[in-house]
Amino acid sequence: MRPCIYCLQKKPEGEFNAEHVVPQAFGKFEDNLVLDCVCSECNGYFGKTLDLKLARDSIEGIDRFWSGMKPVSEFKSMGPRSTTRARFKEGSIYGGEGYPAPNPSGPDLRIMAFPQMGLEQPKGTIRWFRREELPEKACLGAFGLDPKKEIFIHVREMSADDARELLLGKGYDKLSDFTVYEPPAEETIETLMVGIIADHEKRAVTKIALGYLAAVAGCALVRAASFDEVRNFARYGHGSSRVHVSENPWSIAHPDGKPARGHYLAAATQPSGMVVAQVSLFLRIRYVVHLMTTRLMTGTPMVSSAHFFDIDTMRASRVAVMPLVPGRALTVVAEGRSG
């Protein structure tokens, strides 16, 4: 019997299986760090929830395809449930939102529009709302629309009957007939990709950070009570995040000077005596994870380790621990043109 590093429950040897520190959705590396101290129940939970969200519905998940690491044909969209969305910057749905999806006719991802309605008044632009975000008619003033004036309705990815029922329920009375917009089969317009980094994403990287510390410093260390608050956040969503998010402020180069592509993980003891980890998948966004809330009773663990997982060679190797220099706050993650 031994305890799992995430749930801390003591279980027989047969209830533990291999846990890859870097989820295999982000690469099957020859030298990936593999843990044997994660029970199959926790491993299965992470695989069906946090790992799945990170792989399919995050900026890092999109980077798997933008980097060429995965073919577009393997992209699995979360559909209208997606929180990683595109904002249309031109065209008939300017200002509306969509989600990434496989593109059967090209090498890039395509953007599918969410079910949404556009509200327009004379001499004004269309203000698009996803169906679940449509405001009450009496509240339109907060969006620059006058509820007492005539409103023109535009509908995308919804039937006229569904739109009418939703509008009536929100106080939009005296509705006349309107038509549902039928977009062309294909159009190329400029989009702005936006990812929401919330508790699901922060829990996923916290889990990766704890796993990395266990791999380089031992499972016994991570089971200490000083890590309980962070552990409970990763496993159960209890408490608040101890993750700081910014743009990645540094880069990694090959010996020949060419930029490297891949993932960076690090854990190091700070002068304060606390262990802090860094997680950066595809070197785009950096997550700084404060893993401890109190010092260990027996003293400060001296940890200093970093690995780079190269997606071009599919090998992992030790590298220098990057300093915790400030990173620029996130605003726009990526811009581009999408079909």
C-alpha positions, -999 to +999 in steps of 0.1 A: +000+000+000+013+035-009-003+069-013-010+087-046+006+121-049-027+138-059-055+122-037-031+109-010-052+077-006-032+046+001-038+020-025-023-014-036+005-014-062-019-027-088-040+005-087-012+026-100-003+031-136+021+052-156+015+090-157+034+111-182+044+145-168+038+161-202+004+148-214+009+126-245-014+148-265+015+173-265+040+148-278+052+112-273+088+120-263+115+093-262+127+106-228+094+118-213+093+118-176+070+091-163+056+088-128+046+056-110+030+073-080-003+084-095-033+061-090-054+050-119-084+068-105-066+102-105-049+094-138-083+086-154-099+117-140-072+140-153-073+124-187-110+128-191-112+164-177-082+187-173-058+171-199-087+169-224-096+205-220-059+216-223-055+195-255-087+204-273-099+237-260-070+260-252-044+281-270-019+254-263-043+229-278-046+250-310-007+253-310-005+215-315-019+221-350-004+255-358+030+241-350+025+212-374+030+187-345-005+173-353-023+172-387-054+192-389-074+161-398-069+149-362-084+181-347-114+174-324-134+205-317-154+211-285-180+229-308-202+255-293-189+245-258-155+258-267-140+286-247-112+291-272-129+313-298-123+335-328-136+370-333-144+379-368-127+412-378-144+416-412-171+403-434-208+398-429-203+386-393-179+414-382-178+415-344-193+380-340-176+349-327-167+314-338-148+283-328-120+264-345-129+232-363-113+208-388-110+220-424-118+193-449-106+215-478-073+229-466-042+225-444-054+250-418-081+250-392-114+267-402-136+288-380-172+279-375-196+306-363-214+301-329-252+302-329-257+339-325-279+369-332-269+404-344-289+434-333-287+465-355-302+500-354-302+526-382-267+542-387-252+517-363-231+486-366-244+451-359-238+440-323-236+402-322-246+381-292-242+344-287-276+328-280-268+322-244-256+358-240-285+377-256-295+404-231-330+414-221-344+441-243-347+464-213-309+461-208-298+470-244-287+505-233-256+489-217-246+478-252-251+511-270-286+502-283-318+520-277-346+496-267-372+521-277-361+523-313-365+499-342-341+469-341-331+448-371-324+412-363-296+391-379-294+354-373-264+330-378-264+293-372-299+293-358-333+287-372-358+316-374-382+298-351-355+292-325-345+329-327-381+341-324-387+320-293-355+333-277-362+369-285-398+368-272-385+353-240-362+382-236-389+408-241-384+416-278-421+419-287-437+429-320-413+408-341-418+408-378-405+381-402-368+380-406-345+358-426-316+336-415-283+345-430-269+318-452-231+323-455-212+313-486-198+278-487-163+292-480-149+326-473-116+338-460-117+366-435-095+380-408-100+366-373-086+372-339-081+341-318-089+345-281-083+319-254-097+321-219-073+310-192-095+301-162-095+275-134-096+245-158-064+256-175-047+266-143-055+233-127-041+215-157-008+233-155-007+230-117-011+192-121+018+192-147+040+213-123+034+189-093+041+159-115+073+175-127+085+182-092+077+145-082+097+133-112+128+153-104+127+155-066+108+124-056+072+115-049+077+116-011+085+153-012+053+162-032+031+142-007+042+166+021+015+188+037+032+220+024+018+210-010-018+202+001-034+235-009-020+233-044-027+196-047-064+201-037-067+228-063-053+206-091-072+174-081-106+188-068-107+224-078-108+235-041-094+268-031-079+295-053-052+293-080-016+300-071-007+304-108+006+336-124+002+338-162+021+360-187+037+359-221+068+337-222+097+362-217+125+341-230+134+316-258+154+285-262+179+279-290+197+248-304+235+247-303+236+261-338+217+292-327+184+283-344+152+287-323+140+255-307+103+245-306+088+226-277+078+227-240+097+239-210+092+227-174+112+238-144+111+237-106+134+256-083+137+265-046+135+303-041+154+324-015+121+324+005+124+286+008+094+279-014+094+258-045+082+275-076+076+258-110+074+272-145+054+255-173+054+268-209+039+246-236+052+256-271+070+285-254+040+309-260+025+314-225+044+310-192+027+297-161+045+304-128+031+280-102+038+286-065+037+250-053+041+254-015+021+274+010+044+267+040+079+255+044+086+218+053+091+211+090+124+194+083+139+222+063+139+237+028+141+213-001+169+224-025+154+218-059+168+232-092+158+214-124+145+222-158+138+201-189+130+210-226+108+188-246+118+193-283+089+187-306+111+185-337+133+157-323+107+143-299+134+141-272+135+156-237+168+169-222+179+189-191+185+226-196+192+256-174+166+269-150+153+302-165+152+331-141+118+344-129+119+376-148+086+395-153+066+386-184+043+408-203+006+405-193-015+387-218-038+406-241-040+392-276-027+357-280-027+353-318-040+370-349-044+355-383-066+348-413-088+318-412-110+302-437 
